[in-house]
């Protein structure tokens, strides 16, 4: 009798373990994108920021933009367990997400794929956390990245000119505001 009870309990445990993801709406397994690090490049492919297994490269210039200006395109690449650079996922289930520490100082303009622009709003310092979004959670995220927004420039003196007619440089995607935090959730249709 004890063997039968044990067998029944083992079968029930397997059934519940297989259905353990209560947020899942289907029985299919989803691929998680796992990385050991991140590397951010300027439009000219100069390395701006790099982090590997939580350790940031302090010799790099970091992220900077002037207030009233938009940065040139910033490319996002990822590092595997061997510190080898890999591209981001190309499926519809993953997208770039971010949290800005102070949305009064900095905004992010999503450019599609794995790239973005910084938009300086006012002089100051804030933080940026980048994420690989996967459905309702992040598969990976950076530590807080310091972003410096320098003095305001007239629009015609900004190093990169924003193209008002280009929808790919729009920040008009869904945003959620909670206190001083600026959260971006970008969903693919």
N, C-alpha and C positions, 0 to 999 in steps of 0.2 A: 504494500500500500504506500509506503514511504517513497519508493521508486516512482510510482505513478504520480504522486503529488509533486515530486521533484521535477519530473518530466513536464508536467502541466505548467509548473511555475517557470521552467526554462523556456517553454514555447511562448508563454505570455510575455516574458522579458524580451525575447527576440522581436515579437510583434511591436511592443511599445518602443523599443530601441530604434526600430526601422522608421517609426513615425514620430521620432523625437523632436523634429523641427516644427513647433507649433505655428510658426509664421509662414510655413510653406503652403502653397495652394495646390501643389501637384506632388506626385511621388517621384519625379525625376531629380537626379542629383545635379547640383550646380557647381561649376568649376570656380574655385577661389583663386585669385591672382595673388601669389605670394612673392614678396620681394624682400631683399635684405637692405636695399638702399635706394636713394633717389639722386638724380643729377639734373640740375636746371641749367640751361644754356641760353645765352643771348641770341638775338637774331643772326649774329655773325658766328655763332657756334663757339663763343668763348664761355668757359665754365663760370657760372655765377655762384652756384651753391652745390654742395655735395654732402651727403650723409650716408654712412654705411654702418649698419648694426648699431644705430643710435649715436655714433660719433661723427660730429660735424667737422668738416675741413675748415679750420679757422683762417687759413691762408687765402681763401677766396674772397672776392669783393662783396658778396652778399647781394641783397635785393635793395635797389634804390630807385626813386623816381622823384621828380619835382612836383610840387602841388600845382594844380591846374594843368597837368600834363599826363599823357599816357606813355607808358614804356613801349619800346618796340616789342615784338613777339618774343615770348619766353617759351622755349621748348622743354618738355618734360620727358626724361628717360629714366629707366629703372635699372637697378643693379641686382644680379642674382647672388647666390651663395659664394661664387668664386670672384665676385666683384666685377663680373663681366656685364657690360651694358646690354640691356634688352629693351625692346619696344613695349609699349602698353598694349593691353588687350584690344583686339579689333572687333569684338562682338558687340551686340546691342545691349548686353547685360551689364557692362562696365562703363563708367564715365568718370570724368574728373569732377571732384567736389572740393570745397574749401570752407574754412572758417577764418574770418578776419577778426582780430582782437578788438579793434576800434573802427567801426564803419564810418565814423566821422572823419577819419584820417585817410583811409584807403578803401578803394573798391577794386574788384577784379572783373575784367571783361573776358568772358569765355570766348575762345576763338575756334572751338570745335576740336575734336580729337584730343590730343594731349598737349595743348598749348593755351596760353592766356596772355593778357596784358595787365600790368599794374596801372591803376588810375589814381594819381595823387589828388586828394581832396583838400587837405590842409597840412601845414608843416607839423611834423611830429614823428614819433616812432610807434609802431604797433607790431603785431605778430600775425603770421599767416600759417595755417596748417593745411597742407594739401592732402587729398584723400583719393583713393581708388574706390569709387562708389560701386556697390554691387547690390542691386535691389534696395533693401531698406537698411543696409549697414555698409561699413567701410571694410574692404579686404585689407587695405594697408593705408598708413598715413605717416606723414612726416612729424618730427618733433616741431615745436613752435619755431618758426623761422622769423628772425628779426627783419623788419622792413623799415627803412628810413625814407621818410617823405621830406625832401629838402624844400628850400624856399620856393615860393610861387613864381612862375614865369608867365609872361604874356603868351597866349596861345601860339602866336607866330614865332616865338623863340623856343618853343618846345622842340627837343631833338626829334621826336616822332610826331607826325601830324595825324590826328584821328580822322578817319574817313567816315563822316556822318552818314553817308549813303550805304555803307557796308554793313549788312546785318550780322555778319560773323563777328564783329567787334562790339556787339551790343551786350549790355549787362541786363537785358530785359527778360532773362530767364527767371524762374521761380526763386524767390528769396524768402527767408524767414528771419525775423528780427526778435531777439530775446535780450533785453537790456542793451549792453554795449556790444554784444556779439553780433556778427553778421554771418549767417550760415547760408551756404549756397547748395541747393540740391538741383542737379541737372538731370532731367529724365529724358531718355530717348523715346521717341514714339514708335 
